[in-house]
Amino acid sequence: MKNIVSISLVITLFAFLTSCEKKSQKPEEIKSIVLEPQIHDNGYDSRPTLADEFTDIEIISLENRDECLLSDVRKMIVTDSAMIFFSRNPIEKTISFSLNGQYRNCFGDKGNAKGEYRNVQNVATSFSGDTIVMIDIPDIKLYDSDGKYLSSLPIKNTIGAEDIFLTDKGAFLGYFHRQETGIMSFYDKSFKNKKDIIKTPVNPFGYTWGSGNLNFIQKDRNTILCLDGLTTSFYAFDINSPEDVTRYSFHLDGVLTEEEARKNMGTEEVELFTVYSFLIYNGMVRGVILKSGECYDFKFSLSGKTVELIHHKDLDYSFDYCHSGFFYKIVTAEDLLDFMDESKRYMEPIRELLGNSLSNLKGKISPTDNHYVIKMRLKE
């Protein structure tokens, strides 16, 4: 599993968006589902493997050129024609590769000129996938799939959204550290007439907990799902009727709540369950929930009231993206070399899972290679 990463936030004195005109709205009744855990672990030999759920596994090598080397990848996005990576170090870069790993282009450059970015918090794509969206405080910048700068959306504030989903009618923005009046809010195409979908008191929280990547807002058919890391819960609603919201939370001892988060703010290690990663596909949410010394894969259906907690023999559910039934996981060259090391007998289940896709790379991998991507298809 990749090391947990923390998002870089700029949390200042809270202020409302000066370019937005608020609609009056009564507090909404949010349906709440508490997921009852079902633990599936009767010992190592009985543990499942990802091969029980996934097939057609392949490993994609990303082109190894200086201009496209990845480091500290915070987010991956897959479209019909490209894999896109947001990398933070040594500088922020958003890089596009073809689906077979060939370098395509970068999006913008760091700087102050038109079309350049200064402080990217997150990246996303439009509903159709042909527009790349950068949350660049204080604005949102748009690029086409070839990296050409298109325009900026005028969000004039010093807070900055943490994730965005752009539609033909406007945008859903996520503010997950209580720096705005909604965890999720909707803006029309001119970024006015703001509507809070999931209302919250404004009480900025300056420390980060939650997902190990920046994939906070996800779409599955007509469903929008977002993670609220401060309460270890998910919110789901139909994109066409966002006033009907359902909250999913875990019935687990020692799960992170906002009260505990504020009480332990700044503490290096807290013995509380937090969500590390998640993906939704066909109404099923898969991910990883962990606390120090304890880690489970989890799986639950939006139509159910239970959550399966699983230990797999091989890899886990810490996927980075899902597109058209394929799940993607970013790995380093060092990861693959570890998998291949036959002196590490505990890696044998991973070797069995990856099979020929890993064997075919034997003797061809260097520790200085660019990142690799493991791709697998969910069995229907």
C-alpha positions as CSV (number, residue, x, y, z in Angstrom):
1,M,0.0,0.0,0.0
2,K,1.3,3.4,-0.8
3,N,2.1,5.7,2.1
4,I,-0.8,7.8,3.2
5,V,-0.5,11.3,1.8
6,S,-1.9,14.5,3.2
7,I,-3.5,17.1,1.0
8,S,-2.0,20.6,1.1
9,L,-4.6,23.1,2.1
10,V,-4.7,26.8,2.5
11,I,-7.1,27.5,5.3
12,T,-7.4,31.1,6.3
13,L,-10.1,33.2,7.9
14,F,-13.3,31.9,6.3
15,A,-15.1,34.0,3.8
16,F,-18.0,33.5,1.4
17,L,-17.4,33.5,-2.3
18,T,-17.7,37.1,-3.3
19,S,-18.9,36.3,-6.8
20,C,-21.7,34.0,-5.6
21,E,-25.3,35.0,-4.8
22,K,-26.8,32.6,-2.3
23,K,-30.2,31.0,-2.5
24,S,-32.1,30.7,0.7
25,Q,-32.6,27.1,1.7
26,K,-34.1,25.3,4.6
27,P,-32.0,22.6,6.3
28,E,-32.6,19.3,4.6
29,E,-33.4,16.0,6.2
30,I,-30.6,13.6,5.3
31,K,-31.3,9.9,5.3
32,S,-28.8,8.0,7.4
33,I,-27.6,4.4,7.0
34,V,-25.3,2.9,9.5
35,L,-23.4,0.1,7.9
36,E,-23.1,-3.0,10.1
37,P,-19.8,-4.8,9.7
38,Q,-19.5,-8.4,8.5
39,I,-15.9,-9.5,9.1
40,H,-14.6,-12.2,6.7
41,D,-11.4,-13.6,8.1
42,N,-11.2,-17.1,9.3
43,G,-7.4,-17.3,9.0
44,Y,-4.9,-16.7,6.3
45,D,-5.6,-19.8,4.2
46,S,-9.3,-18.8,3.9
47,R,-8.6,-15.3,2.8
48,P,-9.9,-14.3,-0.7
49,T,-7.7,-13.1,-3.5
50,L,-8.4,-10.2,-5.9
51,A,-8.6,-12.9,-8.7
52,D,-11.9,-13.9,-7.2
53,E,-13.4,-10.6,-8.4
54,F,-11.0,-9.4,-11.1
55,T,-9.6,-10.7,-14.4
56,D,-7.6,-9.6,-17.5
57,I,-4.8,-8.2,-15.3
58,E,-2.0,-6.3,-17.1
59,I,0.8,-4.0,-16.1
60,I,1.3,-0.8,-18.1
61,S,4.8,0.9,-18.1
62,L,4.7,4.7,-18.3
63,E,7.1,6.2,-20.8
64,N,10.4,7.0,-19.1
65,R,11.2,10.5,-20.4
66,D,12.4,13.4,-18.2
67,E,9.4,15.6,-19.0
68,C,6.9,13.0,-17.8
69,L,8.6,11.4,-14.8
70,L,6.1,11.1,-11.9
71,S,6.8,11.7,-8.3
72,D,4.4,11.9,-5.3
73,V,1.3,11.2,-7.4
74,R,-1.8,12.5,-5.7
75,K,-4.5,11.6,-8.2
76,M,-5.1,9.5,-11.3
77,I,-7.9,9.9,-13.8
78,V,-8.7,7.7,-16.7
79,T,-10.8,8.7,-19.7
80,D,-11.7,6.9,-23.0
81,S,-8.3,8.0,-24.5
82,A,-5.9,8.8,-21.7
83,M,-4.5,8.3,-18.2
84,I,-3.9,11.6,-16.4
85,F,-1.8,12.0,-13.3
86,F,-1.5,14.9,-10.9
87,S,2.0,14.9,-9.3
88,R,3.1,17.3,-6.6
89,N,6.9,17.1,-6.2
90,P,9.2,18.6,-7.0
91,I,6.6,20.9,-8.6
92,E,3.0,20.5,-9.4
93,K,2.4,18.8,-12.7
94,T,-0.6,17.3,-14.5
95,I,0.6,14.8,-17.1
96,S,-1.3,12.8,-19.7
97,F,-0.4,9.4,-21.1
98,S,-2.1,7.3,-23.7
99,L,-3.8,4.1,-22.5
100,N,-0.7,2.1,-23.4
101,G,1.6,4.4,-21.4
102,Q,3.0,6.7,-24.1
103,Y,3.6,10.3,-23.0
104,R,1.0,12.7,-24.6
105,N,1.3,16.2,-22.9
106,C,1.4,18.3,-19.8
107,F,-1.3,20.8,-18.8
108,G,0.0,24.3,-18.3
109,D,3.1,25.5,-16.5
110,K,3.7,26.9,-13.1
111,G,3.8,30.7,-13.1
112,N,1.7,33.9,-13.2
113,A,1.0,34.3,-16.9
114,K,-2.3,33.6,-18.5
115,G,-2.9,29.9,-18.7
116,E,-0.3,29.2,-16.0
117,Y,-1.1,27.9,-12.5
118,R,0.2,28.9,-9.0
119,N,-1.2,26.7,-6.3
120,V,-3.1,23.6,-7.6
121,Q,-5.1,21.9,-5.0
122,N,-6.7,19.2,-7.2
123,V,-7.5,18.2,-10.7
124,A,-10.6,16.7,-12.4
125,T,-12.2,16.2,-15.7
126,S,-15.5,17.4,-17.2
127,F,-18.5,15.2,-17.5
128,S,-17.5,14.1,-21.0
129,G,-13.8,13.8,-20.0
130,D,-12.6,16.1,-22.8
131,T,-11.8,19.1,-20.5
132,I,-9.2,19.0,-17.7
133,V,-10.1,21.1,-14.6
134,M,-7.5,22.5,-12.2
135,I,-8.5,23.9,-8.9
136,D,-5.9,26.7,-8.8
137,I,-6.6,29.2,-5.9
138,P,-8.2,31.6,-6.5
139,D,-9.7,30.3,-9.7
140,I,-10.5,27.2,-11.6
141,K,-8.6,26.7,-14.9
142,L,-9.8,24.7,-17.9
143,Y,-7.6,22.9,-20.5
144,D,-8.5,20.7,-23.5
145,S,-7.3,17.1,-23.7
146,D,-4.2,18.3,-25.7
147,G,-3.1,20.6,-22.9
148,K,-4.3,23.9,-24.5
149,Y,-5.5,26.5,-22.0
150,L,-9.2,27.3,-22.5
151,S,-10.4,29.6,-19.8
152,S,-10.7,30.3,-16.1
153,L,-13.8,30.1,-13.9
154,P,-14.1,33.1,-11.5
155,I,-14.1,31.6,-8.0
156,K,-12.7,34.7,-6.2
157,N,-11.7,33.5,-2.7
158,T,-8.7,32.5,-0.7
159,I,-10.2,29.2,0.6
160,G,-10.3,27.1,-2.5
161,A,-12.4,24.0,-3.2
162,E,-10.9,20.6,-2.4
163,D,-12.5,18.7,-5.3
164,I,-14.8,19.4,-8.2
165,F,-17.1,17.6,-10.6
166,L,-17.9,19.7,-13.7
167,T,-21.2,19.1,-15.6
168,D,-23.0,20.8,-18.5
169,K,-25.2,22.7,-16.0
170,G,-22.5,23.8,-13.6
171,A,-20.2,22.3,-11.0
172,F,-20.4,20.3,-7.7
173,L,-17.6,21.6,-5.4
174,G,-16.4,19.9,-2.2
175,Y,-15.3,21.7,0.9
176,F,-14.4,19.0,3.4
177,H,-12.6,21.0,6.1
178,R,-15.7,23.0,7.2
179,Q,-14.4,26.2,5.5
180,E,-17.7,26.8,3.8
181,T,-21.4,26.5,4.5
182,G,-21.6,23.1,2.7
183,I,-19.6,19.9,2.4
184,M,-20.9,19.8,-1.1
185,S,-22.3,22.8,-3.0
186,F,-23.6,23.4,-6.5
187,Y,-22.8,26.4,-8.7
188,D,-24.4,27.2,-12.0
189,K,-22.4,27.8,-15.2
190,S,-21.6,31.4,-14.3
191,F,-20.7,30.2,-10.7
192,K,-23.5,32.1,-9.2
193,N,-26.7,31.0,-7.4
194,K,-24.8,28.7,-5.0
195,K,-26.8,26.0,-3.4
196,D,-25.5,24.0,-0.4
197,I,-26.4,20.3,-1.0
198,I,-24.9,19.1,2.3
199,K,-25.0,21.9,4.8
200,T,-22.5,22.3,7.6
201,P,-21.6,25.0,10.1
202,V,-18.5,27.0,9.2
203,N,-15.7,26.1,11.5
204,P,-12.5,25.6,9.6
205,F,-10.4,22.6,10.5
206,G,-6.7,23.0,9.6
207,Y,-5.5,19.5,9.8
208,T,-6.0,16.7,7.2
209,W,-7.6,13.3,7.7
210,G,-9.2,11.1,5.2
211,S,-8.4,9.7,1.8
212,G,-4.9,8.7,0.7
213,N,-5.5,10.4,-2.6
214,L,-7.5,13.4,-3.8
215,N,-10.4,11.4,-5.3
216,F,-13.0,12.8,-2.9
217,I,-15.9,13.2,-5.4
218,Q,-16.8,10.4,-7.7
219,K,-19.7,9.7,-10.2
220,D,-21.3,6.3,-10.8
221,R,-24.0,6.5,-13.5
222,N,-26.3,9.2,-12.1
223,T,-25.0,9.0,-8.5
224,I,-22.5,11.4,-7.0
225,L,-20.6,10.0,-4.0
226,C,-18.3,12.0,-1.8
227,L,-16.2,11.1,1.2
228,D,-16.3,13.2,4.4
229,G,-13.1,12.2,6.0
230,L,-13.7,14.1,9.2
231,T,-16.6,11.8,10.1
232,T,-15.5,8.7,8.2
233,S,-18.7,8.7,6.2
234,F,-20.0,9.0,2.6
235,Y,-22.8,11.1,1.1
236,A,-24.6,10.0,-2.0
237,F,-27.3,11.7,-4.2
238,D,-28.7,11.6,-7.7
239,I,-27.1,14.2,-10.0
240,N,-30.6,15.2,-11.1
241,S,-32.1,15.5,-7.6
242,P,-29.3,16.5,-5.3
243,E,-31.7,17.5,-2.5
244,D,-32.2,13.8,-1.8
245,V,-29.0,12.9,0.1
246,T,-28.1,9.7,1.9
247,R,-25.3,9.4,4.5
248,Y,-23.4,6.1,5.0
249,S,-21.3,5.6,8.1
250,F,-19.5,2.7,9.7
251,H,-20.7,1.0,12.9
252,L,-17.1,0.4,14.2
253,D,-15.6,0.9,17.6
254,G,-12.9,3.6,17.3
255,V,-14.0,5.2,14.1
256,L,-13.0,8.9,13.5
257,T,-15.7,11.4,14.2
258,E,-15.5,15.2,13.9
259,E,-15.5,15.5,17.7
260,E,-12.5,13.2,17.9
261,A,-10.8,14.9,15.0
262,R,-10.9,18.3,16.6
263,K,-9.9,16.9,20.0
264,N,-6.8,15.2,18.4
265,M,-6.0,17.9,15.8
266,G,-2.3,17.9,15.1
267,T,-1.6,14.6,16.8
268,E,0.8,12.5,14.8
269,E,-0.8,9.1,15.4
270,V,-4.4,8.5,16.5
271,E,-5.9,5.1,17.1
272,L,-9.0,5.7,15.0
273,F,-10.4,4.2,11.9
274,T,-10.1,6.4,8.8
275,V,-10.9,5.8,5.1
276,Y,-7.7,5.5,3.1
277,S,-9.2,5.1,-0.4
278,F,-12.4,4.2,-2.1
279,L,-14.0,3.7,-5.5
280,I,-17.6,3.3,-6.6
281,Y,-18.7,1.2,-9.5
282,N,-22.2,-0.1,-10.3
283,G,-23.5,0.9,-6.9
284,M,-20.8,-0.9,-5.0
285,V,-18.2,0.9,-3.0
286,R,-14.8,-0.7,-2.5
287,G,-11.9,0.8,-0.4
288,V,-9.6,0.5,2.5
289,I,-10.3,1.6,6.1
290,L,-7.4,1.6,8.6
291,K,-6.1,2.6,11.9
292,S,-2.6,2.1,13.2
293,G,-1.9,-1.7,13.3
294,E,-5.3,-2.6,11.8
295,C,-6.4,-2.5,8.2
296,Y,-9.4,-3.8,6.3
297,D,-10.6,-3.8,2.7
298,F,-14.3,-2.8,2.8
299,K,-17.1,-3.3,0.4
300,F,-20.7,-2.2,0.6
301,S,-23.7,-1.6,-1.7
302,L,-25.5,1.7,-1.8
303,S,-28.7,-0.4,-1.6
304,G,-27.7,-2.4,1.5
305,K,-27.1,-1.8,5.2
306,T,-24.0,-4.0,5.8
307,V,-20.3,-3.5,5.0
308,E,-18.0,-6.4,4.4
309,L,-14.6,-6.1,6.1
310,I,-12.0,-8.3,4.3
311,H,-8.3,-9.2,4.4
312,H,-7.1,-10.3,1.0
313,K,-4.1,-12.6,0.5
314,D,-2.5,-10.5,-2.2
315,L,-3.2,-6.9,-3.1
316,D,-5.9,-4.8,-1.5
317,Y,-8.7,-2.4,-2.6
318,S,-6.5,0.7,-2.7
319,F,-7.2,1.4,-6.3
320,D,-6.6,4.8,-7.8
321,Y,-9.3,5.0,-10.4
322,C,-12.1,3.0,-12.1
323,H,-13.3,3.5,-15.7
324,S,-15.7,1.4,-17.7
325,G,-15.3,-1.6,-15.4
326,F,-11.5,-1.5,-15.3
327,F,-9.7,-0.7,-12.0
328,Y,-6.3,0.9,-11.9
329,K,-3.5,0.9,-9.3
330,I,-0.3,3.0,-9.4
331,V,2.9,1.2,-8.4
332,T,6.5,2.1,-8.6
333,A,9.3,0.1,-10.2
334,E,10.6,-0.7,-6.7
335,D,7.1,-2.2,-5.9
336,L,7.3,-4.5,-8.9
337,L,10.9,-5.5,-8.1
338,D,9.8,-6.4,-4.6
339,F,6.9,-8.5,-6.0
340,M,9.4,-10.4,-8.2
341,D,11.9,-11.1,-5.4
342,E,11.4,-14.8,-4.8
343,S,13.3,-14.7,-1.5
344,K,10.2,-12.8,-0.2
345,R,7.9,-15.8,0.1
346,Y,5.1,-13.6,1.5
347,M,4.9,-12.0,-2.0
348,E,4.0,-15.3,-3.6
349,P,0.2,-14.5,-3.6
350,I,0.9,-11.3,-5.5
351,R,3.1,-13.1,-8.0
352,E,0.3,-15.6,-8.5
353,L,-2.3,-12.8,-9.0
354,L,-0.2,-10.8,-11.5
355,G,1.0,-14.0,-13.3
356,N,2.4,-13.5,-16.8
357,S,2.0,-9.7,-16.7
358,L,4.7,-9.7,-14.0
359,S,6.8,-12.5,-15.3
360,N,7.1,-10.9,-18.7
361,L,8.8,-7.9,-17.1
362,K,11.5,-9.9,-15.4
363,G,14.9,-8.5,-16.3
364,K,13.3,-5.4,-17.9
365,I,12.7,-3.2,-14.9
366,S,15.1,-0.6,-13.4
367,P,14.6,1.1,-10.1
368,T,14.8,4.4,-11.9
369,D,11.9,3.6,-14.2
370,N,8.8,5.8,-14.3
371,H,5.7,4.6,-12.5
372,Y,3.7,1.6,-13.6
373,V,0.0,1.0,-13.6
374,I,-1.7,-2.3,-12.8
375,K,-5.0,-2.6,-14.6
376,M,-7.7,-5.3,-14.0
377,R,-11.3,-5.8,-15.1
378,L,-14.1,-6.5,-12.6
379,K,-15.8,-9.8,-13.4
380,E,-19.5,-9.1,-14.2
